[in-house]
Structure formats: C-alpha cells, structure tokens
Amino acid sequence: MSAAKLAFTLDELDWSAWLDTVDPATATPEQIAVLEASHSRAKTNPYYLLLVHDVEALHQRSLLFNAVMYGPKGLSRAERELATVAVSRINGCPYCASVHSQRYAQLTKQPELVQRLLDEGVLTELPARERALVDYAAKLTLAPTHLTAADLEPLREVGLSDLEILDLTHAVAMFAWANRLMQTLGEPVQKTAA
C-alpha cells in the first residue's frame, strides 16, 4: 500500500527505499561503524542502509537526532515525541508518526491521547500542556515565518522553561527536515509478518 493511502496508526510500519540500500554483508568498516553508532537496529533498517551511502552525512544526522531526541536536560522525552508526532501528522509522514506515537504511548502509558492526535489531527482535544506543545509545533511547521515572541507565551503559561522551549523548537525543526527526507527517498508500507 502506498504512503498516499496508508493511514496514520500506532501500529508498527515498515519503510521501503526507492534507491538501492547498502548490504551489511558487503558494507565497509566505516559504514558498519556509523550504522552501529546510529541506532540499535540500523544494520537491518532500510532507511539507515540507504543513508549510509554517505557515511559522514549519516554520522552527523545521527549525532543531531540523538542529541535532540535523547538529551538529558530540558523537555521530557515523551513531550519531544508528542511534538514530533504533531509535525509528522501535519507533514503527512505516517512512518514517523507511527514510530514516535509508539514511543509516546510507551513513555506515558497514554495511547488514547496520541491515537486521537493520529485519528483527528492536531486540533483534537488535548490537556492544556499537550495543547500548548502541539499548537506551537503546528504553527512552527505550517507557518514558521509567522511565529512571534507572543507564540511562546502559551508555553510559558503551562510551565515550560526557556530550555524546554528550545528543545521543543529543535525537535519540531528537525522533524520538518526528517519527514521530508523520508518522504523523498521511499515510502511507508504495512509491516509484513515475520
């Protein structure tokens, strides 16, 4: 099923590359090293196996991704995941939305909240803090040149610090790029039975 027809889901999706991927059996030592440093399943993931054609670009991408999504200070990991779901939902990237929805549900034990976001979109009813995060993510995704200092006030009103707002901005901005990279190099597909 093509991405155009694939629904947003909490279920795990696969991703199919439109370009040739690197075969781990014939990868160079440098490619193997960057795959191992990037993600625990990178050596079996077609997205990483495609990106590793450019070892340095994948290395830098992974450093940035890991710093933004797993940084120990600032915004909670779950809230970073929620923001990336909102961005991915707006950008029409079911694969990223699925992966990060699963992470949010695992971290918060609130699958129903993120399922509503997937099903109904970014305007769905949410608690105040989540509403502020999603509204900011939506505006930064849809109209970044229209963002003003006033758009930070709802975030401050729900208790976000400057560092948390910066983390939120990093996650949203990174996923504007990440979604487009995934969407131009391949497409999400239904998970096949093992």
Secondary structure, DSSP 8 states (H G I E B T S, - for coil): --GGG----SS-EEEEESS----GGG--HHHHHHHHHH-TTGGG-HHHHHHTTSHHHHHHHHHHHHHHHH-SSSS-HHHHHHHHHHHHHHHT-HHHHHHHHHHHHHHHS-HHHHHHHHHH-TTS---HHHHHHHHHHHHHHH-GGG--GGGGHHHHHTT--HHHHHHHHHHHHHHHHHHHHHHHHEEEEE----
